[in-house]
Amino acid sequence: LPARRPVVVHPQFTEPEAALRDAGHAVDRVLLREADGFRLDPAAVPEDADLVVVGNPTNPTSVLHPAAALAGLARPGRTLVVDEAFVDAVPGERETLAGRTDVPGLVVLRSLTKTWGLAGLRIGYVLAAPETVAALERAQPLWPVSTPALVAAQACVEGPALAEAERAARRVAADRAHLVTGLRRLSPHGVRVVPDAEGPFVLVRLPDAATVRARLRDLGYAVRRGDTFPGLDREWLRLAVRDRETVDGFLAALERALGSG
């Protein structure tokens, strides 16, 4: 897709910006702020941006932006790319723009690999105006999707799978609430949780996060460093939501890691 001034809203996946740069584009960043809860400020996006990329819910902040705020970013001549890779982990897929035909220039990216653990198949789909899909198809390599991936994709969008995905999303929401409650009990150790998480992960800030991450690794728990995401530094960690037994074990390990020193 043509772009004179592409803008990527961060923190988020680093791959969209990397792909744009590899294609020869100079990319501007809009950095969402901790003070605002990493919530989208549409006014921060330059008016002359003709390609805007934003995640919803955003990785790694787990913030779910209102659909109205995202749709408000649309402009004549602008392509608005909304990455909804994790929206199937949100009960009811609240705030999704999938299926909207009233937002000009909208491109919605969806993944079929998150809930189902099928990352190795590299399968997903795009929702956009027919002319946009045709332009994307012309840039596709030959035979981009394997037969196993196609079969899996079909299975993932059939009724029973959609019902199971919704049940899984509700389990994630309950397990996430349990994790957040436990993390807040560790606030005396300096642990700060980004509020209103809606995805299958939680972003936290804590002192000496790199050391804590290493201690957690020694205790058998892997967490994602945050400083590789634009807009975050070495004090940030992304924590995956897991079942309650795993969460309880992790919280005990985290308290131990925070208390070592």
Secondary structure, 3 states (H helix, E strand, C coil): CCCCCEEEEECCCCHHHHHHHHCCCCCEEEECCHHHCCCCCHHHCCCCCCEEEEECCCCCCCCCCCHHHHHCCCCCCCEEEEECCCHHHCHHHCCCCCCCCCCCCEEEEEECCCCCCCHHHCCEEEEECHHHHHHHHHCCCCCCCCHHHHHHHHHHCCHHHHHHHHHHHHHHHHHHHHHHHHHHCCHHHCCEECCCCCCCEEEEECCCHHHHHHHHHHCCCCCEECCCCCCCCCCEEEEECCCHHHHHHHHHHHHHHHHCC
